[in-house]
Amino acid sequence: MKDPLVGPVAAIAAGVLVARFVPFQSRELLPHLIAFAALAVVARFRGARVLAAVCCGLALVCLGALSFVYHAPPPAPHFDAGGREVVILAGCVVEPPAVSGERERFLLEVEPHTRAQVTLYTKPGESLPALRYGQRIEADVKVRPPRNFGNPGAFDYAAYLGRQEIYWTASGAASGVRVLPGGCGSAFQKSVMDLRQTALGRIDRLFPADVYQAGMLQAILIGQSFQLQKVWTEEYRSTGTFHALVISGTHVAVLAGFFLFCLRICFVPESVATFLTVLAAWLYALVTGWQTPCVRSAAGLTLLLIASYFYRRKRPLNLLAAVAIAYLLLDPQQLFDASFQLTFLAVAFLGAFATPLIHATSGPLTRGLAGLRDVGRDLTLPPRAAQFRIELRLLADTFHVPDLLVTATARVLFFFYEVVAVSAIVQLGLALPMVVYFHRIGISGLSANAFVVPIMGLVVPVGFVAVVTGWHWLALVVGWLLAISHHVVSWHAAIEPNWRIPTPPVWLGIALAAALIAAAFARGYWRIVSFAGVAAAIALLALHPFAAEWRAGQLEITTIDVGQGDSILAVFPDGKRLLIDGGGIPAFGRTTRSGLEIGEDVVAPYLWDRGFRSVDAVALTHAHEDHIGGLPALVTDFHPKELWTGATPDSPSWQRLREAAARQGTAVRPFTAASSFTFGGATVEVLAPLPWYLPETGPKNNDSLVLRLRFGKHAFLLPGDAERQVEWGILDAGESARADVLKVGHHGSRTSSTEDFLNAVAPTFAIVSAGLDNSYGHPNREILDRLERHGAIVLRTDLDGLITIRSDGRRLAVYTHNGFLSE
């Protein structure tokens, strides 16, 4: 076999995958592993090569499953404190702090292999503490275990942190940090982290007045992405060039090539230069915080060095398989990590498709450009390359153009052809994981990468030279390169269609994977058939002609878990969809915003997971950030025809939403009580804002658009954050508030859900949307007791996750994230 390690890595990966879903025990797998290995040896010595291969494959499957069971993560340790309780947390700083505006984040090791991710905030006039690796500190913080959003399709954030031995997140005031006497950590790691801090500090000093360039360069060179703001990177994401901003194998390869070039021009012997380059790659992996892509690339370079020493032919797929085997045996959970999948699949497609394509097209022609006037060289080249050389010489002689200009032009054209070809192959090969994880297939990336990749290829070495030397003129060059890259990406983003794709069915993913594997190994007629299958599967993937998940003839109200905020999806009997609020994270006056975008990162994935590409209308109850924050992204992603509003005094958030609606051609429809209309086969009643209500200068809870949805004998009341004054106004106006399901006002605050209002509503089910252990104390204990006295069954997103209630007009069915509840 040309790539003998491809089969073993596939077998080990299959074992890991099986063990993920089948609860094996080590004592079950070990005897089978030994038995299959012994049978493989016996069959090989008896000449039964097929049987030996089958038994060897089964042994490797058992080995992969055994590795998964052996490396199962331990249960998370328990911390005996409530999420709202301020505690003193002491430990060792094991990762220097990253600073973004008035926030500082670092890792604190409380006990060996037990860490907390600490975020500190400052008040006006305060400064962040200058912490460094190896300091013992204590801090007054609130500690919480990481919690995933309880929605189908949600990212497993707790497991992601758990793989880094991070079991809690903590937050507190910067003034509550105290440095303790003594040190901790290892001297070697301290030297590495000090080098990292020095590099980050040098970048800040090179760009003292440009937060954008400093933040981008810290992410590109050191992998410190805490300063990156989502608005800076969104265009890179939409054009498929975001990989150029994050630490990846490409960065390591560029740095290794630059370092090797510098050593060689200093007359360092090739073997020594290669060895020093590999050591530099491992040091870079340490300085970047041992980030997985850097470690993979350093491991690949190490294997490349070993292969070169033993004069072995370098085959990309075999090298990739060797690195993958090591990862799957030492950390099998990596198989389910998006970064691992994207990295290895990208390199696999390069080796399986891009490299053969270039070797068959531009490769021989590029090699034929050297020594253009050396006629004798024509005889050593393939006929096509020799013919190309003759034509170039004729071109140069006919137009009296120097040979250097002709060959340089040809090299540039071949370079762009190869970059576009590689980009196209990688994007087509990664179409499935890109849709599953990011719900995108980039179109403009084919040409955007042709410019961004070489530009960033220059930014990496030039940026490091600027950091090492401190030369400001080099920093100016890096700034120009970043600006050029930004302009290129912005231009491509302007022509990139906002084409978001729901989660594909499982069978389509399997079919596409099978077609790609067949295309890589098939020959002749069957390869054409395989490529046709790939094209058909990708067309189905992009067009997504599959029915969304909804039940005809039923009214559905789903309260999405968005933490401390509101977002409700209403699906009407005829299939129309109304999204009420989009969640959000209040900034509390801080200039830097959270990297988590609730609309894009929490609400949209749930809608895509159900197969929705659009919604018919979006309703904004009021313009507080925990309701409106996610709506601009959701309006952009789901193209509603109408935006329903209540009272909307002017504010920056409302302005952003209006601009997003204008870009999508969404009509804004303000409502006031009392009005009703038919929508989607049900009746929508507007109970507030009341006609006499006058909004204040800024958003307030009582601005809320209060809706009651009726279908058959059931009604659903959705009051937003309306407080007692609005509740009394609705009752005084004689409006019927009777409802079987009440979305409890203002997240269960004492400002809402008065006795009189609950008497009028008489809900059977009461839904509270609130964040776990939120700082507001929602839902209030008094309100919960009041709801219980009124006989309501209380459901809470902080405890139950996503909550769905459906009505066929006669019966109600209730579901939570954990499954069916009652009917």
QUISULFEN-V258278 format. One record per residue. N is the residue number from 0. RES is the residue in three letters. PSI is psi as a letter, one per 30 degrees, with the letter a starting at -180 (NA if undefined). Layout:
N,RES,PSI ; N,RES,PSI
This chain:
0,MET,k ; 1,LYS,e ; 2,ASP,i ; 3,PRO,f ; 4,LEU,f ; 5,VAL,e ; 6,GLY,e ; 7,PRO,e ; 8,VAL,e ; 9,ALA,e ; 10,ALA,e ; 11,ILE,e ; 12,ALA,e ; 13,ALA,e ; 14,GLY,e ; 15,VAL,e ; 16,LEU,e ; 17,VAL,e ; 18,ALA,f ; 19,ARG,e ; 20,PHE,f ; 21,VAL,k ; 22,PRO,i ; 23,PHE,l ; 24,GLN,l ; 25,SER,e ; 26,ARG,f ; 27,GLU,e ; 28,LEU,e ; 29,LEU,e ; 30,PRO,e ; 31,HIS,e ; 32,LEU,e ; 33,ILE,e ; 34,ALA,e ; 35,PHE,e ; 36,ALA,e ; 37,ALA,e ; 38,LEU,e ; 39,ALA,e ; 40,VAL,e ; 41,VAL,e ; 42,ALA,e ; 43,ARG,e ; 44,PHE,f ; 45,ARG,g ; 46,GLY,g ; 47,ALA,i ; 48,ARG,e ; 49,VAL,e ; 50,LEU,e ; 51,ALA,e ; 52,ALA,e ; 53,VAL,e ; 54,CYS,e ; 55,CYS,e ; 56,GLY,e ; 57,LEU,e ; 58,ALA,e ; 59,LEU,e ; 60,VAL,e ; 61,CYS,e ; 62,LEU,e ; 63,GLY,e ; 64,ALA,e ; 65,LEU,e ; 66,SER,e ; 67,PHE,e ; 68,VAL,e ; 69,TYR,e ; 70,HIS,g ; 71,ALA,k ; 72,PRO,k ; 73,PRO,l ; 74,PRO,k ; 75,ALA,k ; 76,PRO,l ; 77,HIS,k ; 78,PHE,j ; 79,ASP,i ; 80,ALA,k ; 81,GLY,l ; 82,GLY,f ; 83,ARG,f ; 84,GLU,k ; 85,VAL,k ; 86,VAL,l ; 87,ILE,j ; 88,LEU,k ; 89,ALA,k ; 90,GLY,a ; 91,CYS,k ; 92,VAL,j ; 93,VAL,f ; 94,GLU,k ; 95,PRO,l ; 96,PRO,k ; 97,ALA,k ; 98,VAL,k ; 99,SER,j ; 100,GLY,b ; 101,GLU,g ; 102,ARG,l ; 103,GLU,k ; 104,ARG,k ; 105,PHE,l ; 106,LEU,k ; 107,LEU,j ; 108,GLU,j ; 109,VAL,e ; 110,GLU,l ; 111,PRO,k ; 112,HIS,g ; 113,THR,j ; 114,ARG,l ; 115,ALA,k ; 116,GLN,j ; 117,VAL,k ; 118,THR,k ; 119,LEU,k ; 120,TYR,l ; 121,THR,l ; 122,LYS,l ; 123,PRO,k ; 124,GLY,f ; 125,GLU,l ; 126,SER,l ; 127,LEU,k ; 128,PRO,k ; 129,ALA,i ; 130,LEU,l ; 131,ARG,l ; 132,TYR,k ; 133,GLY,g ; 134,GLN,k ; 135,ARG,k ; 136,ILE,l ; 137,GLU,k ; 138,ALA,k ; 139,ASP,j ; 140,VAL,l ; 141,LYS,k ; 142,VAL,k ; 143,ARG,k ; 144,PRO,k ; 145,PRO,k ; 146,ARG,k ; 147,ASN,l ; 148,PHE,k ; 149,GLY,h ; 150,ASN,k ; 151,PRO,k ; 152,GLY,g ; 153,ALA,k ; 154,PHE,k ; 155,ASP,i ; 156,TYR,e ; 157,ALA,e ; 158,ALA,e ; 159,TYR,e ; 160,LEU,e ; 161,GLY,e ; 162,ARG,f ; 163,GLN,g ; 164,GLU,g ; 165,ILE,j ; 166,TYR,f ; 167,TRP,l ; 168,THR,k ; 169,ALA,k ; 170,SER,k ; 171,GLY,l ; 172,ALA,k ; 173,ALA,f ; 174,SER,f ; 175,GLY,g ; 176,VAL,k ; 177,ARG,k ; 178,VAL,k ; 179,LEU,l ; 180,PRO,l ; 181,GLY,l ; 182,GLY,l ; 183,CYS,l ; 184,GLY,a ; 185,SER,k ; 186,ALA,e ; 187,PHE,e ; 188,GLN,e ; 189,LYS,e ; 190,SER,e ; 191,VAL,e ; 192,MET,e ; 193,ASP,e ; 194,LEU,e ; 195,ARG,e ; 196,GLN,e ; 197,THR,e ; 198,ALA,e ; 199,LEU,e ; 200,GLY,e ; 201,ARG,e ; 202,ILE,e ; 203,ASP,e ; 204,ARG,f ; 205,LEU,f ; 206,PHE,i ; 207,PRO,f ; 208,ALA,g ; 209,ASP,j ; 210,VAL,e ; 211,TYR,e ; 212,GLN,e ; 213,ALA,e ; 214,GLY,e ; 215,MET,e ; 216,LEU,e ; 217,GLN,e ; 218,ALA,e ; 219,ILE,e ; 220,LEU,e ; 221,ILE,f ; 222,GLY,g ; 223,GLN,j ; 224,SER,g ; 225,PHE,e ; 226,GLN,f ; 227,LEU,k ; 228,GLN,k ; 229,LYS,e ; 230,VAL,f ; 231,TRP,e ; 232,THR,f ; 233,GLU,e ; 234,GLU,e ; 235,TYR,e ; 236,ARG,e ; 237,SER,f ; 238,THR,g ; 239,GLY,g ; 240,THR,g ; 241,PHE,f ; 242,HIS,f ; 243,ALA,f ; 244,LEU,f ; 245,VAL,l ; 246,ILE,k ; 247,SER,l ; 248,GLY,f ; 249,THR,e ; 250,HIS,e ; 251,VAL,e ; 252,ALA,e ; 253,VAL,e ; 254,LEU,e ; 255,ALA,e ; 256,GLY,e ; 257,PHE,e ; 258,PHE,e ; 259,LEU,e ; 260,PHE,e ; 261,CYS,e ; 262,LEU,e ; 263,ARG,e ; 264,ILE,f ; 265,CYS,g ; 266,PHE,g ; 267,VAL,k ; 268,PRO,k ; 269,GLU,e ; 270,SER,e ; 271,VAL,e ; 272,ALA,e ; 273,THR,e ; 274,PHE,e ; 275,LEU,e ; 276,THR,e ; 277,VAL,e ; 278,LEU,e ; 279,ALA,e ; 280,ALA,e ; 281,TRP,e ; 282,LEU,e ; 283,TYR,e ; 284,ALA,e ; 285,LEU,e ; 286,VAL,e ; 287,THR,g ; 288,GLY,g ; 289,TRP,h ; 290,GLN,k ; 291,THR,e ; 292,PRO,e ; 293,CYS,e ; 294,VAL,e ; 295,ARG,e ; 296,SER,e ; 297,ALA,e ; 298,ALA,e ; 299,GLY,e ; 300,LEU,e ; 301,THR,e ; 302,LEU,e ; 303,LEU,e ; 304,LEU,e ; 305,ILE,e ; 306,ALA,e ; 307,SER,e ; 308,TYR,e ; 309,PHE,g ; 310,TYR,h ; 311,ARG,k ; 312,ARG,k ; 313,LYS,j ; 314,ARG,j ; 315,PRO,e ; 316,LEU,e ; 317,ASN,e ; 318,LEU,e ; 319,LEU,e ; 320,ALA,e ; 321,ALA,e ; 322,VAL,e ; 323,ALA,e ; 324,ILE,e ; 325,ALA,e ; 326,TYR,e ; 327,LEU,f ; 328,LEU,e ; 329,LEU,f ; 330,ASP,i ; 331,PRO,f ; 332,GLN,f ; 333,GLN,f ; 334,LEU,f ; 335,PHE,g ; 336,ASP,k ; 337,ALA,e ; 338,SER,e ; 339,PHE,e ; 340,GLN,e ; 341,LEU,e ; 342,THR,e ; 343,PHE,e ; 344,LEU,e ; 345,ALA,e ; 346,VAL,e ; 347,ALA,e ; 348,PHE,e ; 349,LEU,e ; 350,GLY,e ; 351,ALA,e ; 352,PHE,e ; 353,ALA,e ; 354,THR,e ; 355,PRO,e ; 356,LEU,e ; 357,ILE,e ; 358,HIS,e ; 359,ALA,f ; 360,THR,d ; 361,SER,f ; 362,GLY,e ; 363,PRO,e ; 364,LEU,e ; 365,THR,e ; 366,ARG,f ; 367,GLY,g ; 368,LEU,f ; 369,ALA,k ; 370,GLY,h ; 371,LEU,e ; 372,ARG,f ; 373,ASP,j ; 374,VAL,e ; 375,GLY,f ; 376,ARG,f ; 377,ASP,e ; 378,LEU,f ; 379,THR,f ; 380,LEU,l ; 381,PRO,l ; 382,PRO,e ; 383,ARG,e ; 384,ALA,e ; 385,ALA,e ; 386,GLN,e ; 387,PHE,e ; 388,ARG,e ; 389,ILE,e ; 390,GLU,e ; 391,LEU,e ; 392,ARG,e ; 393,LEU,e ; 394,LEU,e ; 395,ALA,e ; 396,ASP,e ; 397,THR,e ; 398,PHE,g ; 399,HIS,h ; 400,VAL,k ; 401,PRO,k ; 402,ASP,e ; 403,LEU,e ; 404,LEU,e ; 405,VAL,e ; 406,THR,e ; 407,ALA,e ; 408,THR,e ; 409,ALA,e ; 410,ARG,e ; 411,VAL,e ; 412,LEU,e ; 413,PHE,e ; 414,PHE,e ; 415,PHE,e ; 416,TYR,e ; 417,GLU,e ; 418,VAL,e ; 419,VAL,e ; 420,ALA,e ; 421,VAL,e ; 422,SER,e ; 423,ALA,e ; 424,ILE,e ; 425,VAL,e ; 426,GLN,e ; 427,LEU,e ; 428,GLY,e ; 429,LEU,g ; 430,ALA,e ; 431,LEU,e ; 432,PRO,e ; 433,MET,e ; 434,VAL,e ; 435,VAL,e ; 436,TYR,e ; 437,PHE,f ; 438,HIS,h ; 439,ARG,l ; 440,ILE,j ; 441,GLY,k ; 442,ILE,e ; 443,SER,f ; 444,GLY,f ; 445,LEU,e ; 446,SER,e ; 447,ALA,e ; 448,ASN,f ; 449,ALA,f ; 450,PHE,e ; 451,VAL,e ; 452,VAL,e ; 453,PRO,e ; 454,ILE,e ; 455,MET,f ; 456,GLY,f ; 457,LEU,e ; 458,VAL,e ; 459,VAL,e ; 460,PRO,e ; 461,VAL,e ; 462,GLY,e ; 463,PHE,e ; 464,VAL,e ; 465,ALA,e ; 466,VAL,e ; 467,VAL,e ; 468,THR,f ; 469,GLY,g ; 470,TRP,k ; 471,HIS,f ; 472,TRP,e ; 473,LEU,e ; 474,ALA,e ; 475,LEU,e ; 476,VAL,e ; 477,VAL,e ; 478,GLY,e ; 479,TRP,e ; 480,LEU,e ; 481,LEU,e ; 482,ALA,e ; 483,ILE,e ; 484,SER,e ; 485,HIS,e ; 486,HIS,e ; 487,VAL,e ; 488,VAL,e ; 489,SER,e ; 490,TRP,e ; 491,HIS,e ; 492,ALA,e ; 493,ALA,f ; 494,ILE,f ; 495,GLU,k ; 496,PRO,k ; 497,ASN,i ; 498,TRP,j ; 499,ARG,k ; 500,ILE,k ; 501,PRO,l ; 502,THR,k ; 503,PRO,l ; 504,PRO,l ; 505,VAL,e ; 506,TRP,e ; 507,LEU,e ; 508,GLY,e ; 509,ILE,e ; 510,ALA,e ; 511,LEU,e ; 512,ALA,e ; 513,ALA,e ; 514,ALA,e ; 515,LEU,e ; 516,ILE,e ; 517,ALA,e ; 518,ALA,e ; 519,ALA,e ; 520,PHE,f ; 521,ALA,l ; 522,ARG,l ; 523,GLY,b ; 524,TYR,e ; 525,TRP,f ; 526,ARG,e ; 527,ILE,e ; 528,VAL,e ; 529,SER,e ; 530,PHE,e ; 531,ALA,e ; 532,GLY,e ; 533,VAL,e ; 534,ALA,e ; 535,ALA,e ; 536,ALA,e ; 537,ILE,e ; 538,ALA,e ; 539,LEU,e ; 540,LEU,e ; 541,ALA,e ; 542,LEU,f ; 543,HIS,i ; 544,PRO,h ; 545,PHE,k ; 546,ALA,k ; 547,ALA,l ; 548,GLU,j ; 549,TRP,l ; 550,ARG,j ; 551,ALA,k ; 552,GLY,g ; 553,GLN,k ; 554,LEU,k ; 555,GLU,k ; 556,ILE,j ; 557,THR,j ; 558,THR,j ; 559,ILE,k ; 560,ASP,j ; 561,VAL,g ; 562,GLY,b ; 563,GLN,i ; 564,GLY,a ; 565,ASP,k ; 566,SER,k ; 567,ILE,k ; 568,LEU,k ; 569,ALA,k ; 570,VAL,k ; 571,PHE,l ; 572,PRO,f ; 573,ASP,g ; 574,GLY,f ; 575,LYS,k ; 576,ARG,k ; 577,LEU,k ; 578,LEU,k ; 579,ILE,j ; 580,ASP,l ; 581,GLY,g ; 582,GLY,a ; 583,GLY,l ; 584,ILE,j ; 585,PRO,k ; 586,ALA,f ; 587,PHE,h ; 588,GLY,f ; 589,ARG,k ; 590,THR,e ; 591,THR,k ; 592,ARG,l ; 593,SER,k ; 594,GLY,f ; 595,LEU,k ; 596,GLU,j ; 597,ILE,e ; 598,GLY,e ; 599,GLU,e ; 600,ASP,f ; 601,VAL,e ; 602,VAL,e ; 603,ALA,e ; 604,PRO,e ; 605,TYR,e ; 606,LEU,e ; 607,TRP,e ; 608,ASP,f ; 609,ARG,f ; 610,GLY,g ; 611,PHE,k ; 612,ARG,f ; 613,SER,l ; 614,VAL,l ; 615,ASP,e ; 616,ALA,l ; 617,VAL,k ; 618,ALA,k ; 619,LEU,j ; 620,THR,e ; 621,HIS,l ; 622,ALA,g ; 623,HIS,k ; 624,GLU,e ; 625,ASP,f ; 626,HIS,e ; 627,ILE,f ; 628,GLY,e ; 629,GLY,f ; 630,LEU,e ; 631,PRO,e ; 632,ALA,e ; 633,LEU,e ; 634,VAL,e ; 635,THR,e ; 636,ASP,e ; 637,PHE,g ; 638,HIS,h ; 639,PRO,l ; 640,LYS,f ; 641,GLU,k ; 642,LEU,j ; 643,TRP,k ; 644,THR,l ; 645,GLY,b ; 646,ALA,k ; 647,THR,i ; 648,PRO,l ; 649,ASP,k ; 650,SER,l ; 651,PRO,e ; 652,SER,e ; 653,TRP,e ; 654,GLN,e ; 655,ARG,e ; 656,LEU,e ; 657,ARG,e ; 658,GLU,e ; 659,ALA,e ; 660,ALA,e ; 661,ALA,e ; 662,ARG,e ; 663,GLN,f ; 664,GLY,g ; 665,THR,k ; 666,ALA,k ; 667,VAL,k ; 668,ARG,j ; 669,PRO,k ; 670,PHE,k ; 671,THR,l ; 672,ALA,l ; 673,ALA,k ; 674,SER,l ; 675,SER,l ; 676,PHE,l ; 677,THR,k ; 678,PHE,j ; 679,GLY,g ; 680,GLY,g ; 681,ALA,l ; 682,THR,k ; 683,VAL,k ; 684,GLU,k ; 685,VAL,j ; 686,LEU,f ; 687,ALA,l ; 688,PRO,k ; 689,LEU,l ; 690,PRO,e ; 691,TRP,f ; 692,TYR,k ; 693,LEU,j ; 694,PRO,l ; 695,GLU,a ; 696,THR,f ; 697,GLY,l ; 698,PRO,k ; 699,LYS,l ; 700,ASN,e ; 701,ASN,f ; 702,ASP,f ; 703,SER,k ; 704,LEU,j ; 705,VAL,k ; 706,LEU,k ; 707,ARG,k ; 708,LEU,k ; 709,ARG,k ; 710,PHE,j ; 711,GLY,b ; 712,LYS,g ; 713,HIS,l ; 714,ALA,k ; 715,PHE,k ; 716,LEU,k ; 717,LEU,j ; 718,PRO,g ; 719,GLY,b ; 720,ASP,g ; 721,ALA,k ; 722,GLU,a ; 723,ARG,e ; 724,GLN,e ; 725,VAL,e ; 726,GLU,e ; 727,TRP,e ; 728,GLY,e ; 729,ILE,e ; 730,LEU,e ; 731,ASP,e ; 732,ALA,f ; 733,GLY,g ; 734,GLU,k ; 735,SER,k ; 736,ALA,g ; 737,ARG,k ; 738,ALA,k ; 739,ASP,e ; 740,VAL,k ; 741,LEU,k ; 742,LYS,j ; 743,VAL,k ; 744,GLY,k ; 745,HIS,h ; 746,HIS,g ; 747,GLY,g ; 748,SER,l ; 749,ARG,f ; 750,THR,f ; 751,SER,a ; 752,SER,h ; 753,THR,l ; 754,GLU,e ; 755,ASP,e ; 756,PHE,e ; 757,LEU,e ; 758,ASN,e ; 759,ALA,e ; 760,VAL,e ; 761,ALA,h ; 762,PRO,k ; 763,THR,e ; 764,PHE,k ; 765,ALA,k ; 766,ILE,k ; 767,VAL,k ; 768,SER,j ; 769,ALA,l ; 770,GLY,k ; 771,LEU,k ; 772,ASP,h ; 773,ASN,l ; 774,SER,f ; 775,TYR,f ; 776,GLY,g ; 777,HIS,k ; 778,PRO,k ; 779,ASN,k ; 780,ARG,e ; 781,GLU,e ; 782,ILE,e ; 783,LEU,e ; 784,ASP,e ; 785,ARG,e ; 786,LEU,e ; 787,GLU,e ; 788,ARG,e ; 789,HIS,g ; 790,GLY,g ; 791,ALA,k ; 792,ILE,j ; 793,VAL,k ; 794,LEU,k ; 795,ARG,k ; 796,THR,f ; 797,ASP,f ; 798,LEU,e ; 799,ASP,f ; 800,GLY,a ; 801,LEU,k ; 802,ILE,k ; 803,THR,k ; 804,ILE,k ; 805,ARG,k ; 806,SER,k ; 807,ASP,g ; 808,GLY,f ; 809,ARG,e ; 810,ARG,l ; 811,LEU,k ; 812,ALA,k ; 813,VAL,k ; 814,TYR,k ; 815,THR,l ; 816,HIS,f ; 817,ASN,f ; 818,GLY,a ; 819,PHE,k ; 820,LEU,e ; 821,SER,l ; 822,GLU,NA
